[in-house]
Amino acid sequence: MKHKTHKGMKKRIRVSGTGKFMRRRAHRSHYKLAKGSNSWSRLKRDVESSKGDSKKIRKLLS
């Protein structure tokens, strides 16, 4: 039996060109002015998911 794609995971994760799962960082939703410019620029970038999470993500997206 085929597995269905987990739609919530599909919206949160993108796959990079090399096959890594990229996710957004936490602490971005509000209180932007309280954060410094350096920390805010760090939060803007996507980050690679951990190896343990990547295993679960691959299963949910397949």
C-alpha positions as CSV (number, residue, x, y, z in Angstrom):
1,M,0.0,0.0,0.0
2,K,1.3,3.5,-0.9
3,H,2.0,6.1,1.8
4,K,0.5,9.5,1.5
5,T,2.7,12.6,1.8
6,H,2.4,14.4,5.1
7,K,1.1,17.8,4.0
8,G,2.1,19.7,7.1
9,M,5.7,18.4,6.7
10,K,5.6,19.3,3.0
11,K,4.8,22.9,3.9
12,R,7.6,23.2,6.5
13,I,10.5,21.5,4.8
14,R,12.2,22.1,1.5
15,V,14.8,19.8,-0.1
16,S,18.1,21.4,-1.2
17,G,19.8,20.7,-4.5
18,T,22.1,18.2,-2.7
19,G,19.2,16.4,-1.1
20,K,19.4,17.9,2.4
21,F,16.2,18.8,4.3
22,M,16.2,22.5,5.1
23,R,13.9,24.0,7.8
24,R,13.3,27.5,9.2
25,R,14.6,28.5,12.6
26,A,12.5,29.0,15.6
27,H,11.8,32.3,17.5
28,R,10.8,34.2,14.3
29,S,7.1,34.9,14.9
30,H,7.2,38.0,17.1
31,Y,9.3,40.3,19.2
32,K,11.5,41.2,16.2
33,L,12.6,44.6,17.7
34,A,13.8,43.0,20.9
35,K,16.3,40.9,18.9
36,G,19.5,42.3,17.6
37,S,20.4,42.7,14.0
38,N,23.0,39.9,14.1
39,S,20.6,37.4,15.7
40,W,17.8,38.4,13.3
41,S,20.0,37.9,10.2
42,R,21.0,34.5,11.6
43,L,17.3,33.6,12.1
44,K,16.5,34.5,8.5
45,R,18.6,31.7,7.0
46,D,17.3,28.2,6.6
47,V,19.2,25.5,8.5
48,E,19.8,21.8,7.8
49,S,17.7,19.3,9.8
50,S,19.4,16.9,12.1
51,K,20.2,13.4,11.0
52,G,17.6,11.9,13.3
53,D,14.9,14.2,12.1
54,S,15.9,13.7,8.4
55,K,15.1,10.0,8.8
56,K,11.6,10.8,10.0
57,I,11.1,13.6,7.4
58,R,12.1,11.2,4.6
59,K,9.5,8.7,5.8
60,L,6.7,11.4,6.1
61,L,7.5,12.9,2.6
62,S,7.6,9.5,0.8
